[in-house]
């Protein structure tokens, strides 16, 4: 006994421990890996335990007394959704009435902020059964209490594949050798196998399954193994690599990814060389950056070459990950920048459809943290887009967030940052929030719909996503409408009129119109422009307004230059006399309201031609000065002198551009 003690008695124990053991005396954990730079944290992975049988974990110093004031974490990871873990606590001996300090807690995730599953204390022996992808067992100890004989816990981990009758295995493997040829079919059959079989070939068809996992450890070892993913004609393939281990030196073992069949490509789009080890959890049990690939057509191939024969199954070089077949004709064009971002184009996508609910594909299996998916809808020049949200379910109520809908859209009201709240957004291309749904809302508010003549993006945000709960769900649809109500148009006439056409309104209360329309009034000759805007509505400026801008060639947004004037419907009627030689102006309508704006814009031009005027037009008293649009002019007094002397109408020369 090396510990100092003030007790009048002591407890001794003995243990038969291997002389080459590095973890100290007492019970030795089985199948786990101690995390570096930690006192008592361990990592247990399903593939290690399944090959060696059950794994075992225990409190520090078991079967002796566990040390006081410790926090030990046991990270458990599962590599696919067909595997569960059974945790059996065969011994649990902690002090009575000290559950606040001495306990074993289980969380569904990788941190203590993950969803809490159960807490055990005193002598509660129990068997637990959970899915993955990640679990955390936390052992906490407080100060030692009499009778000083509490020795903690010991537990076994049993990983097993759950039985299923509805979801067959997605892969079929074809293996050949020099002397014989065998075909192995797991639980379901794929389509006709591809030609030129390798020693190990795994063929995954998008006709049989749309998403799933793959793991080369599930198949017999061969030095070369090829995985072929082939989707439907309109599919693209998204692949994420979760775990891979290449141990050979000097790039003797490689993983190569091909965008298409190997013989049809110029080479791999990526190559991973040995020695290289990657797992979905780092040394702290956290998720790390994954290798992600998106094909440009309906075929993707992965080639694994590992020439060194492993000493045991546990030492074999391997590759595992997930796949997803995405139909771009139905579900939009997948964007390579994100895991779940798609884009619908009005010219190529179906005119109507259902918006997919993200988070259910196996690509999301290993996520333990925030999830944000963007689905962008881009109408063509002669189109508008209507997005209708029919309902939301299972949205987290914590932290508190309330949805408020009014005449200018729906908004999320909370004292907490929106990043920490589950929510659904509709935003325009500039990031302006058109509608926001969160937390508490009334069911009779649905459907919530928005019709826009600009692009709209549905942003699905889960503050903390884990596979077991998969975030909240929503039901929504979209429709591209053919109309010419709010196009970006250029008018070269010197006079004209603009008025919006009426459109039929739906019956639902929370239907909103979002508009960002621009009209460019352009002239090739110098002029003075007079504008007249009128409306019979009495709406606030936040509902809709019309702004008048100078033209700016360098401006990124619709060439909108300096703001000259803003018209609101409560102005009813206003006339604007713009500065002389301001030949091009842009009118912009901004709307977010339950009702479409009603207005009329009229304009006319005072065009000055040579030999028709002797002086320049006079600017209105409230006209905005725009000297950069003006050229030097002769003074009116000089014009009068020249007129008297020459009696010619050439006192002032104007440069008239050819039309």
C-alpha positions, -999 to +999 in steps of 0.1 A: +000+000+000+016+032-011-012+056-003-011+077+029-042+070+051-057+083+083-080+053+086-076+027+113-080-001+088-070-007+052-082-027+022-058-047+001-063-064-032-041-085-055-040-087-093-021-109-118-009-085-144+014-090-174+050-077-168+049-058-201+017-040-193+018-002-194-015+006-179-008-002-143-021-029-120-056-041-118-082-049-145-071-042-180-096-028-205-102-050-235-105-038-271-102-001-263-076+025-270-064+050-244-065+086-256-033+104-255-028+134-231-057+123-210-058+108-175-084+081-180-102+086-213-107+057-237-120+051-273-139+019-283-147+013-320-172-012-332-149-029-358-122-036-332-147-051-308-167-071-334-135-089-346-122-097-311-156-105-295-168-083-267-149-053-253-146-045-217-142-012-198-139-004-161-134+025-137-097+034-128-079+009-106-107-017-107-111-040-088-094-017-063-108+015-050-113+042-076-094+075-071-114+104-058-124+136-078-120+121-113-138+126-146-133+097-170-148+095-205-153+064-226-160+072-262-179+046-282-182+049-320-203+029-345-195+030-382-229+023-398-265+024-390-270-014-391-250-019-359-261-013-323-242-017-290-253-035-259-237-021-227-239-045-197-228-033-163-220-065-144-207-046-114-215-012-101-205-003-065-207+034-057-216+051-024-252+055-015-269+089-016-240+105-035-255+105-070-245+141-076-208+133-073-204+096-079-222+083-110-220+068-144-238+088-171-245+078-207-250+104-235-261+100-271-232+119-287-195+127-280-199+154-253-217+159-220-239+185-238-252+157-261-287+143-253-286+126-219-298+090-219-294+076-184-275+081-151-266+051-128-254+054-092-251+034-060-254-003-071-277+000-101-266-028-124-282-025-158-280-036-194-285-009-220-290-011-258-284+019-281-277+028-318-248+049-329-231+067-343-216+079-310-221+073-273-203+087-243-200+070-209-189+094-182-176+082-149-175+108-121-161+104-086-163+128-057-145+127-023-140+094-007-166+084+019-167+056+044-166+026+046-139+032+019-147+000-001-163+014-033-145+000-063-165+015-092-178-005-122-170-030-149-190-033-181-189-052-214-196-038-249-212-060-274-216-047-310-241-065-332-260-061-364-297-055-359-319-079-379-341-063-406-366-075-431-373-042-448-339-028-457-317-053-474-280-048-478-272-023-506-242-040-520-233-070-541-197-082-543-181-102-571-147-118-563-125-138-586-091-155-583-067-170-608-080-205-604-117-201-597-145-176-600-171-171-574-199-147-570-211-137-536-244-120-530-252-104-497-288-099-487-300-083-519-290-088-556-276-060-577-281-055-614-258-072-640-222-070-627-198-048-646-171-063-669-134-067-662-138-081-627-111-074-602-100-098-574-124-080-551-152-060-567-181-044-549-209-032-571-235-008-557-265+000-578-287+031-574-317+010-587-316-011-555-308+015-528-304+053-527-281+056-497-260+034-474-226+025-460-197+005-474-168-012-456-142-033-472-137-052-439-170-069-445-155-088-474-127-113-478-092-098-480-077-093-515-047-071-524-068-051-549-105-042-543-127-020-566-159-004-555-183+007-584-212+030-577-236+032-607-268+053-605-298+059-627-292+081-658-301+113-641-282+105-608-250+120-594-232+103-566-220+118-533-194+098-513-180+105-479-150+086-466-153+080-428-124+057-420-094+044-438-061+028-428-031+025-451+000+012-433+025+003-461+054+027-465+062+049-495+027+050-512+027+012-517-010+012-506-033+037-522-069+047-525-079+062-559-112+079-567-124+081-603-152+103-617-167+076-640-154+042-651-116+039-649-111+033-686-132+063-695-113+089-674-079+105-677-070+095-642-082+097-606-097+129-592-079+122-559-053+098-546-046+089-510-011+074-503+002+053-475+011+056-447-022+073-438-048+067-411-081+085-408-111+079-386-143+099-381-132+107-345-100+124-335-081+116-303-107+136-283-136+116-298-147+145-319-157+145-356-130+156-380-131+168-416-142+141-440-131+134-475-162+142-497-166+136-535-193+145-559-195+129-594-204+147-626-223+117-640-239+086-627-208+065-622-180+067-596-152+042-589-130+037-558-099+015-562-081+002-530-047-014-535-030-029-505-002-054-515+009-064-479-010-094-465-022-086-430-011-107-400-046-106-387-080-092-397-076-064-372-044-053-390-059-052-425-058-020-445-094-009-452-118+018-463-153+027-451-177+054-458-212+063-470-228+070-504-259+087-517-275+086-552-290+121-559-315+124-588-308+159-602-338+159-625-361+156-595-342+170-565-322+198-580-285+202-589-263+192-560-236+218-551-201+206-544-195+232-517-217+216-491-230+183-479-266+189-487-269+221-508-289+219-540-300+244-567-332+243-587-332+263-620-365+274-635-353+266-670-342+229-664-360+217-632-396+204-631-421+233-629-436+218-597-423+194-570-419+185-534-389+200-514-368+172-498-364+171-461-326+168-454-309+146-428-322+111-435-295+098-457-265+079-444-242+108-454-253+124-421-245+094-400-214+107-383-226+143-377-226+154-341-231+192-342-248+219-362-263+211-396-273+236-423-287+227-457-296+252-484-320+246-513-320+275-538-347+282-563-337+304-593-366+315-616-359+323-652-364+357-667-401+352-674-408+333-642-416+337-605-412+310-578-437+301-551-426+281-521-453+268-498-445+254-463-473+230-453-462+221-419-433+216-394-429+188-368-406+178-340-389+212-339-370+217-307-387+241-282-354+248-263-341+274-262-373+294-263-382+309-297-415+322-309-427+326-345-446+358-352-464+364-385-476+398-397-481+418-429-444+418-437-437+381-432-429+357-404-400+362-381-383+343-352-383+361-319-358+349-293-333+362-268-309+335-280-288+336-311-305+320-341-275+297-346-284+279-313-320+274-324-336+249-348-352+270-375-364+272-411-356+303-432-366+317-465-340+342-477-333+361-509-300+361-528-288+391-507-294+372-475-325+392-466-348+371-444-383+368-461-397+343-435-384+325-404-401+297-385-389+284-351-400+269-318-436+278-308-461+285-335-498+279-342-508+251-365-535+271-381-508+295-394-500+270-421-495+269-450-469+297-451-461+306-487-440+331-505-441+342-542-410+358-554-397+371-587-361+368-574-343+337-562-353+322-529-333+298-507-348+274-481-323+272-452-328+241-430-309+246-397-305+222-368-285+236-339-273+201-328-279+172-352-274+136-343-284+106-363-307+091-337-331+121-337-324+135-373-335+170-365-370+184-372-391+176-402-410+199-426-433+194-456-431+219-484-436+223-522-425+246-549-438+259-582-422+279-610-448+303-625-446+318-660-452+355-659-436+388-669-447+409-639-414+417-624-386+414-650-355+435-651-364+456-682-346+484-701-367+511-717-352+534-744-384+553-752-384+589-741-418+585-725-438+556-712-457+541-683-452+511-659-479+494-639-480+459-624-504+433-636-528+418-611-523+381-601-547+358-583-541+355-546-543+321-527-567+315-499-542+311-471-537+340-447-499+338-445-491+342-482-465+369-489-452+386-520-415+393-523-403+415-552-371+431-562-378+445-597-357+470-616-365+491-646-338+509-664-347+542-683-320+548-708-314+574-735-287+577-761-292+615-763-290+641-737-322+648-719-339+659-687-361+632-673-394+639-655-409+611-634-444+609-619-453+581-594-487+576-579-505+550-558-540+547-542-527+524-515-519+535-479-492+511-469-460+516-448-427+520-466-416+486-452-444+469-472-432+483-505-413+512-519-398+525-552-363+539-551-347+560-579-310+554-585-283+567-607-267+541-630-234+527-619-214+504-642-193+492-613-221+483-589-225+445-585-263+446-578-283+456-609-260+486-615-277+505-587-257+537-580-264+566-557-299+568-543-318+599-555-353+595-542-376+570-525-414+568-531-438+552-505-475+545-511-484+570-484-469+597-506-499+590-530-485+612-558-451+627-564-433+642-594-395+642-597-375+664-621-341+649-625-308+667-633-300+676-668-280+651-687-288+623-662-296+601-692-298+567-674-316+560-642-328+528-625-361+524-607-362+496-581-394+481-565-389+463-531-420+444-518-426+422-488-463+421-480-495+401-480-508+422-509-493+432-542-484+469-546-506+491-568-489+520-585-483+538-618-450+552-630-450+577-659-420+594-674-413+618-702-381+634-715-371+669-725-347+660-753-324+688-765-312+687-801-290+712-819-306+743-833-337+738-811-327+754-778-302+781-768-298+771-732-298+741-709-329+729-691-334+742-656-331+717-628-360+713-604-355+730-570-354+696-552-333+679-579-302+660-567-270+675-581-250+650-601-220+668-615-203+637-626-230+633-653-227+669-666-203+683-690-191+720-690-217+744-704-216+779-717-232+806-695-265+820-707-251+856-708-224+845-733-251+828-754-270+860-756-239+881-767-231+856-794-267+855-806-267+893-810-234+894-828-238+865-852-276+862-853-269+825-857-284+797-836-250+781-829-242+799-797-241+766-778-229+734-794-243+702-781-229+668-789-257+647-800-250+610-799-263+590-828-293+570-818 
